[in-house]
Amino acid sequence: MGWRSTRVDTFLAAILAGPDPETPSQLELVPEALERARAYLEAGADCVFPIALWQHDALAAFMAQAPGPVNILAHPQAPSLSELAKLGVARVSYASFLHRDAMEWFSRALEPLAAEASGRHRADQT
């Protein structure tokens, strides 16, 4: 059986609110996120997932007080895997980032083939 990981959406809500000077920083949101994390773990979650938490200072503060295992999203702006390990992160999720990166790589790899095929198609029509 896998881990019962529970999403802590505190940081995601701040991102979805958009660029607003009134939006608290990730560091300012850590106490609320920790409160939710404690409640989820007390309710039986095996791990908490503060989705969209990637700023190093806020992540370090969250990890220093985390009441249990933490799963982090491998966001492009997140610390490296080795830094996440040093902070004590138990699990890293890639979500759609892995798929997106693979599709971008395939697109770049296939560009020369597509250009060649397009050139042949034009030559065949003349």
C-alpha positions as CSV (number, residue, x, y, z in Angstrom):
1,M,0.0,0.0,0.0
2,G,1.3,3.5,-0.9
3,W,1.6,6.5,1.3
4,R,-1.5,8.5,2.1
5,S,-0.1,11.9,1.2
6,T,-2.3,14.9,1.9
7,R,-2.1,18.2,-0.1
8,V,-1.6,21.3,1.9
9,D,-2.9,24.0,-0.6
10,T,-1.8,27.0,1.4
11,F,1.0,28.0,-1.0
12,L,-1.0,27.1,-4.2
13,A,-3.8,29.4,-3.2
14,A,-1.4,32.3,-2.9
15,I,0.0,31.6,-6.4
16,L,-3.5,31.3,-7.9
17,A,-4.4,34.7,-6.4
18,G,-2.0,36.2,-8.9
19,P,0.6,39.0,-8.4
20,D,-1.0,41.1,-5.6
21,P,1.1,43.1,-3.2
22,E,-1.3,42.0,-0.5
23,T,-0.5,38.3,-1.1
24,P,1.7,36.9,1.8
25,S,5.1,35.5,1.0
26,Q,5.7,31.8,1.2
27,L,7.6,32.3,4.5
28,E,4.6,34.2,5.9
29,L,2.3,31.2,5.0
30,V,4.4,28.6,6.8
31,P,2.6,28.8,10.1
32,E,-0.8,28.2,8.5
33,A,0.6,25.4,6.4
34,L,2.1,23.7,9.5
35,E,-1.2,24.0,11.2
36,R,-2.9,22.2,8.3
37,A,-0.1,19.6,8.2
38,R,-0.5,18.8,11.9
39,A,-4.3,18.3,11.4
40,Y,-3.8,16.0,8.4
41,L,-1.2,13.9,10.1
42,E,-3.4,13.6,13.3
43,A,-6.3,12.5,11.0
44,G,-4.2,9.6,9.7
45,A,-2.2,10.9,6.7
46,D,1.3,9.3,6.3
47,C,2.8,12.3,4.6
48,V,2.0,16.0,3.9
49,F,2.4,17.6,0.5
50,P,2.7,21.4,0.7
51,I,2.1,21.8,-3.0
52,A,3.8,24.8,-4.6
53,L,6.2,25.4,-1.8
54,W,9.6,25.9,-3.4
55,Q,11.2,29.0,-1.9
56,H,14.3,27.8,0.0
57,D,13.7,29.9,3.2
58,A,10.1,29.0,3.5
59,L,10.8,25.3,2.7
60,A,13.6,25.2,5.3
61,A,11.2,26.8,7.9
62,F,8.5,24.3,7.1
63,M,10.8,21.4,7.2
64,A,12.3,22.5,10.6
65,Q,8.9,22.2,12.2
66,A,7.2,19.6,10.0
67,P,5.3,17.2,12.2
68,G,5.9,14.2,9.9
69,P,7.2,13.2,6.5
70,V,7.0,15.8,3.7
71,N,6.5,15.4,0.0
72,I,7.7,18.3,-2.2
73,L,6.9,19.1,-5.9
74,A,10.0,19.2,-8.0
75,H,9.2,22.6,-9.3
76,P,11.8,24.2,-11.6
77,Q,12.4,26.9,-9.0
78,A,12.7,24.4,-6.1
79,P,16.0,23.6,-4.5
80,S,18.0,20.7,-6.1
81,L,17.3,17.1,-5.1
82,S,20.4,17.1,-2.9
83,E,19.3,20.3,-1.1
84,L,15.8,18.8,-0.6
85,A,17.4,15.7,0.9
86,K,19.5,17.8,3.2
87,L,16.4,19.6,4.4
88,G,14.8,16.2,5.2
89,V,12.3,15.9,2.4
90,A,11.0,12.4,2.4
91,R,9.5,12.2,-1.1
92,V,9.7,14.3,-4.3
93,S,6.8,14.4,-6.9
94,Y,7.3,15.4,-10.5
95,A,3.6,15.7,-11.4
96,S,3.3,16.9,-15.0
97,F,6.8,18.4,-15.1
98,L,8.4,15.1,-16.1
99,H,6.0,14.7,-19.0
100,R,6.4,18.3,-20.1
101,D,10.2,18.0,-20.1
102,A,10.1,14.8,-22.0
103,M,7.7,16.2,-24.6
104,E,9.9,19.3,-25.0
105,W,13.0,17.1,-25.5
106,F,11.2,14.9,-28.1
107,S,10.0,18.0,-30.0
108,R,13.6,19.4,-30.2
109,A,14.9,16.0,-31.2
110,L,12.3,15.6,-33.9
111,E,12.6,19.1,-35.4
112,P,15.4,18.1,-37.9
113,L,13.3,15.2,-39.1
114,A,10.2,17.4,-39.5
115,A,12.2,20.0,-41.5
116,E,13.7,17.3,-43.7
117,A,10.3,15.7,-44.4
118,S,8.8,19.2,-45.1
119,G,11.6,19.9,-47.6
120,R,11.1,16.6,-49.4
121,H,7.3,17.2,-49.5
122,R,7.9,20.6,-51.2
123,A,10.4,19.1,-53.6
124,D,7.9,16.3,-54.6
125,Q,5.2,18.9,-55.4
126,T,7.4,20.8,-57.9
